[in-house]
């Protein structure tokens, strides 16, 4: 799966989606309810790295596979929605592997 641009996008998208959910559902509640702000720092930094990698992987797919602007925009917006990268993977990416 790492051998193709779309395969890399799918893998990075999966981990980016997981990190976003961990940030929202575990780290943020720990910050406010258990007064552990360092969890957001750690998970947030990892999520930021994965989000950046997702952006680069999406750019690579856009260039290599000549996706339309709207398709790329939909995949990018999906990264801002909880479970969005999983839906993006199911709807946009599976047809192109």
N, C-alpha and C positions, 0 to 999 in steps of 0.2 A: 504494500500500500504506500510505502514511502517513495516508491520509484516514480510516481506520477505527480504532477502538480495538484490535481484534484484529490488524489489520495492524501497528500500532505495537508491540504486544506481541510479535508474531513477529519483527520487525526487532530490537528491543532484546534479545529472547531469543537470537537468533542471535549478536549481538555479545557478549552476556554469556557465552554458552557458549564462544565463541572466546577471550575474555579469560581465562576460567577455565582452559582447556586450556593457553594460553600461560603462565599463572602456574604451573601444576603441572608442565608438561613442559619448559619452557625456563627461566623465571626461578628457580624453586626449585633445579634442578640447578646453574645458574650460581652461585647463592648459596653452595651447599655444596661444589661441586667446583672452581669457579674463583674462589671468594672474591670474588664480585661482589654484595654484598647490595643495592646500589642498584637492581639489576634488579627485585628483589621490591618495593622501595619504589615504583618507577615503575609497574610492571604491576599491583601490588596496589592502588594508588590508583585507577588506571583501572578495574580490575575492581570495586572498591567502588562507584564512581560508576555503572557499568553495572548492578550488582546492585540498587542503590537505584532506578534508573530502571525496572528490570524489576519491582520490587515495586510502584511507582506505576502502571505500565502494567497490571499484573495486577489491582490494586485498581480501576482504571478499567473494565476488562473485567468484573469481578465486579459492579460497580454497574450498568453500562450493559446488560449482557446477562443479568444475573441468574443467573450460574453458581451451581451448588450449592457448598456449603462444601467438600465432598470433592473436587470438580473443581479448585477454587482451591487447596486444600491440596496436591493432587498436582502442580499446576503450580509451586507454591512449593517443594516438596521437590525437584523436578527441578533446581532451580537449585543444589542442594548436591551433586549427583552429576555426575561427569564425563560428558559427552555427554547429560546429563539434559534440557537445554533443547531439544536436537535431537529427542529422543524425544517430549518433550512437544508440540513443534510438530507432529510427524508424527501423534501419536495424538489430541491434544485440540483442536488449533487448526485443522487443515486442513478439518475438517468444518464449520467455522463461518465461512468466508470467502465 
